[in-house]
Amino acid sequence: MPTLKRIVEGNDTRLGRGFDFFIQFLIVVSLVTFSIETLPDLSQAARDILRYTEIVIVIIFTAEYLIRLYVTDRKLSFVFSFFGLVDLLAILPFYISTGVDLRSIRAIRLFRLFRILKLVRYNAAIRRFHRALLIAKEEIILFALVASLLLYLSAVGIYYFENKAQPEAFSSVFHSLWWSVCTLTTVGYGDVYPVTTGGKIFTFGRLATGLGVTFLPGGVLGCVRSKARELEDNQTAAEEA
């Protein structure tokens, strides 16, 4: 008979896999019920059913959290680990009534399926992606700094062009940041747009640079992922030799 620790923390037994899949099933149920609650014109009976379902799920998740805390050898490390914090945040608002519904954060826990299902191919892909991020760390930091600077300068520029013509939409540099974000990402919602000639010309230049800034990280990550795959293949070949 497997021990409680082996059932909760491992997945090499039938009970362990059953426990993990049961928790994942409850996560999916809680996400579905959370989404249903947002539907308008729900009857009071339906709301009561959803409420009771949430209470039962929270009780089970609370018991699971306490069991995991009990069986782990490094309790403090578990509490402050990524999944430990996610598990706590998913149940804590229910007890302290913060007014902030964090049930949707339970979706993050579904990443445990990578471990449960032993998806080696996807684990390898994750390792390559992590290695690619490490290789391109300096480029990503530089891109983030350049993008932040461009966002600010764009907000300043459009503010000077459009403030007098549209004082409500571009009342300050901070208000202009929304336009800057939409333009940099080439989303273009159309809720805020320039009407002056200078603002339109400035926007054209901003769009041209925005295209390059938007697609640059994808190109960099694509190159470094190829490099990471090459390094992994070389390492595998060296181990087999």
N, C-alpha and C positions, 0 to 999 in steps of 0.2 A: 504494500500500500504506500503510494508516494506521500511524502510529508507535505504539510501545508506550504512551506517555503518553496518546494519544488513545483507544486501546482500553480502557485501565484506568479513566481518569477521565471519558471521554465516553460517550455512548450514541447518537451520531448516525451510527454506522457499523454495518454488519452484524456485524463482529467484536466491536465494543464491546457491542452488545446481546446477542450470544451469550455473551460473557464474563460479563456481569452476570447473565443468566438461569442460567448454569451455576453460579455462586456461590450464587444464591438456591436453586437445586435442592439443592445440597449442604447448605445450612443446613436445609432441610426434612428431608432424609435424616438429618442428625445429630440433629435434634429427635425424629424418629421412633425412631431407634435408642436414644437416651437414654431415651425412654419405655418401649420394649420391655425394656430392661435392668432396669427396676423390677418387672417381672412376677415373681411367685414361681415356684419350681420350674422355672426354665429349665435346659435341658440344657447340659452343658459345651460341646458342639459349637456350640450356638447362641451361647453367651457368647463363644466363640473368634471366631466370625464377626463378632459385634458389635464385639469388641475390635479385630480387624484393620480393619474398616470405619472405626472411629474413628481409628485410626492414619493411614490413608490420607487421611481428611478433614482431620485436623490438619496433616498435611504440606502439603496443598494450601492450606489457610488460612494457614499460615505463609509459604509462598511468595507468596501473594497479598498478605499484609501487607508483606513485604519489598519486593515489586515496587511497591506503592503508595508506600512510603516512599522508594524509589529515584527514582521518576518525579516526585514532587511537588516543587514549587519551594520550598515553605516546610515543611521537614521537621519542625521543632519544633512548628509549629502543627498539623500533621497528627497527631503523636504525642499531643498533649494535647487534640485535638478530641474531640467526643462520640463519633463513630463510630470514631476512632482508638483511644480507650480501650476501647470495646466490643470491637473486633476483638482487641485485646491480651488483655483479660480472658478472652476466649473460648478462647484457646489457651495462655495462660501456665500455668494449673494443671496441664496435661498434662506440662509439662517440669519443674516444680519440686515436684510431688507435695505440694500443700498439704493434701490430704484434703477440700477443698471443691470440689464439682463445679459448675462455672459454665457448662456447655454450654448450659443453657436460656437464658442471656443472649443467645445467637445469634439468638433470635427477634426481638430488637430490630433486628437488621440487615435484617429483611424490610421495614422502613420505606423502604429504598432503592427499593422497587418504585414508590413515588409518583413518583420521579424517572425510573425506567426506563420506565414505562408512560405517562408524560406525562399523568397524570390531572389535567387542569386544573381540573375541577369540584371535586375533593377538595382540590387545592392552594388553591383559593379559599376553601373551607370552613375549611381550616386557618388561612389568613390571618385570616378573620373571627373564628375562635375565639381566635387570639392577640391580635387587637385588642380583643376583648371582655375578655380577661384583663387587658389593660393598663388598660382603662377602669374595671374593677371591682377593681383592685389593692388600693385602700385598704379596700374592703368585705370582700375576701377575707382580708386581714391581720387586720382587726378580728374577723371571724368566727372565725379560727383562735385568736386570743387569748381570745375569749369562750368558745369550746368547750373550750380547755385549762383555763381557770379553772373551768368547770362540771364538767369531769371530776374535777378535784382536790377541789372542794367536795363533790361527790357521794360520792366515795370517803371523805372525812372523815365526812360525815353518816351513811352506812350503816355505817361502822366503829363509831361510837358507839352506834348502835341495835342492831347485830347481834353485836358482838364477844363479849359475855358468853354469848349464846345459841348462837352458832356460832364458837367460838374457832379452829377449824381453817380454816374457809372465809374468815373475816374476821379473821385474826390480826394484821393491820397495815393501815395506810392503803394501802401499796403492793399488798398482796394484794387489797384492796377495789377497786383500779383496774380489774381485769378485769370485775367486776360493773358498774362505772361505764361502761366502754366499751360493753359489751353493751346496757346500758340506754339510753345516749345514742343509739346507732345503731338502737335498737328491734329488735335481733336476737333477744335473749332466748333464749339457748341452754338455759337451765333447769338448768345444772350448779351455779350458785350463785344462791340466791334468799333473800329475807327470810322469817323465820318469826314475828317479833314484830309486834305491832300497830303500834308506832311505825315499824318498818322498812317495813311494807306501805304505810302512809300516806305515808311519805317517798318510797317507790318510785312511788306513784301521781303525786305531784307532779313527780317526776323524769321520768316517762314523758311527762307533759303538756308539759313544757318541752323534752324531747328531740325530740318531733315537730316543734316549731317550729325548733329548731336544725338538725335533719337536713334539712328541706326548704327552709330559707331560702337556702342557696347556689344551689340549682337555680333558684329564682325569680329571684335576682339575675342569674345568668348568662343566663337566658332573656331578661330585659329588655335586658341590655347586648349580647347577640347581635343582637337586633332593631335596636338602635342602631348596631351595627357594620355590619349589612347596609344600613341607611339611609345611613350615611356612605359606604359603598362605592358604592351606587347614585348618590349625588350626585356622587361623584368621577368615575364613569364618564360620567355625563351632561355634566359640565363638560369632560371630555376630548373628547367627541364634538361639543360645540358649537363 
